[in-house]
Amino acid sequence: MQDFAQEFTRALGLILSGDPGLWEIVLLSLRVSVLAVLISALIGMPVGAVLAVYRFPGRRVLIVLLNALMGLPPVVVGLAVYLALSRSGPLGGMQLLYTPTAMIVAQVLLVLPIIAALTRQVVEALDEEYAEQLRSLGVSRLASVPTLLWDGRLALLTAVLAGFGRAIAEMGAVIIVGGNINHVTRVMTTTIALETSKGNLAPALALGVILVGIAVAVTGAVSALSLRGDVEALRHA
């Protein structure tokens, strides 16, 4: 128990002292995850909105597939990206394997289905509520997409935060495509696993505290946005 207290004290010291190595890892983790979520949102929101408002053959199959991809195992995604970016793969010439870019690609594949599926649910519910009014004003289905996305912005921001939570805590895919290279692709989750296996508990605990803090902040933001959405719904009722 005393050893754990000492390690935890050292971990807090690393955080509070602004240890350069520690914060380099944290900043790389945030950069990779934020970029992955932004790319996923730019692609996933329009895709989800189109699936919500348009009716076409095969739509239900695409929705089922999208929902299934939300639970895609990270190691499978990592393996697929590794095979695509390896020297013998179709994208091997780009030399992206074991770089932050490869990690971003893997995280995009994990986060995009989450944002797209949640966007479809939000926009579909809004479309059912406002479809008659929008059609009476002569607004086409395509033209209604930006309006519905804007009206559901709080719920969509919640979807983005959920995607960020998935990305920042991911390890399986990023360690396969990133290689956990020091000062290059070493992020919080992979460093925690590495340092724990080496018995260096202080840096692992420090990063664990920061990662939990980020998770709590994201959860708090989601709860606050949900509460705000409920309040606005009551005002409009």
Steps between C-alpha positions, in 0.01 A plus 500: 500500500787732584667423165179589316475829692857584406440421134179703499684793659767474230228488236343821631847655503546414131167663416546814709864553402406504131729210412585555129494132406164446669330798340648422159312170515180670617512763226563240229204297628276807489622605155441156348158454660372853430602482133343154466173622653489813282552294184241248616249778569554663160431167329263332743249779554409544131488122453274458803276786391460359148407160642244674722313706241534300177313181415674271250544126438747346742463778758402264782798276420735799523348604832542151645859489372574843647361399838706182492818694424453696823623191685788426266793345696794744504757228435316403180509861384868519589573184304308625195683836501833323556444274198397797287801714599768229517762480225312222322163674547316718246602821681849391599662752271370785714724387788243585766541194720636577850411868472236715675314513168448124507367532854257770388377279214437213742313723744291648220385152402400437862330834570329569166230228538414632848452858383318397180261264680418747778456780244254286306293438813492870593423629150240230433311596815512869406396422143192315623414800718556775243456322164146621436585858592814504286321351198219755533764772473635341184823378660634188328647208690852599394449863604357394836819320605692814617191621688454168678870476583494848651184432698655184642840658569500427875421132450755482218766658719425228752565244225833668421601489867405133514724440201784689667462288812534186286805639319700630796464173694584271206813286506462185288498664157750779567765269640476279189526782245707741711751260649523691831820677388643741757462869404316397183188291559495438876163607642343477845338157475802328344737665747290388796516140377875522433599665828282265703662197336843648589396565860526880465176580676549874551477607132225244440300636793560859388367430153214296649397797715507731197307252287235457770481879533437532126235226515326674791512834315349345187228326701423823683478689170263238357280518812498880490404504132226243560362707788511814289319320219230386743457855628468640147248228412288598800514865399379419150229265626 
